[in-house]
Amino acid sequence: MTENDYIGLVLVYLIIAVSLVINQLLERSGKFDKNTARKAVHIGVGNFVFVWWMFSESWIMLVFFTIPFAILLFFAMFEGNPISRSGLFLYAVSITIMVVFFFHHWVAASVGIIAMTYGDAFGSLVGKRWGKHKIMNHKSLEGTLAVMFSTAIIAFIVISFYGYLVANGHYFGDAPTEIHVVAACPLAGAVTAILEAVSPGEFDNIVIPTSVALLMVLCGL
């Protein structure tokens, strides 16, 4: 393991810890329901996409992050707590899939992850607060549009971030070009919105990231 691997692991667990603390603060404040607080965890943990490029080998992430995370959430499902209804276990499974199959396509995988985290969370929050026009599967037009635009915006940030890393010699993957940003961001947003609307239950936590990541690979990321 390299120095970057150790730094990456510290940052990943710091991101998880901060996300869980924020979740608890939101719940205890009494101003937010458990679903809203849970979405804070979805978004917070998803920010590891700004860190995982630091890992030199996929097995390091699997052994020290994704598999332990998935096992912990799996056993937590049987304790009658909110995790059993949250879809967080499938969230962890999708991250593991990203590491196994998209290790050499960090940009594409990162867009897939933020589609699941930021896109789904903003869609849920906006839909619950302002959703008045129902379309399908109890989803609202307002929430679906929030999924699309939030995914496209965060995808732009992620792709630009990796472009910066490449330009400054920190990351040695393929450099995202302007055409990638112009084409990939709105496409990721539109596809995520459609998948989120049609995916059953919590299975969107697997369907969205894997599908969007594969699409981004086909787009050249």
Secondary structure, 3 states (H helix, E strand, C coil): CCHHHHHHHHHHHHHHHHHHHHHHHHHHHCCCCHHHHHHHHHHHHHHHHHCHHHCCCHHHHHHHHHHHHHHHHHHHHHHCCCHHHHCHHHHHHHHHHHHHHCCCCHHHHHHHHHHHHHHHHHHHHHHHHHCCCEEECCEEHHHHHHHHHHHHHHHHHHHHHHHHHHHCCCCCCCCCCHHHHHHHHHHHHHHHHHHHHHCCHHHHHHHHHHHHHHHHHHCCC
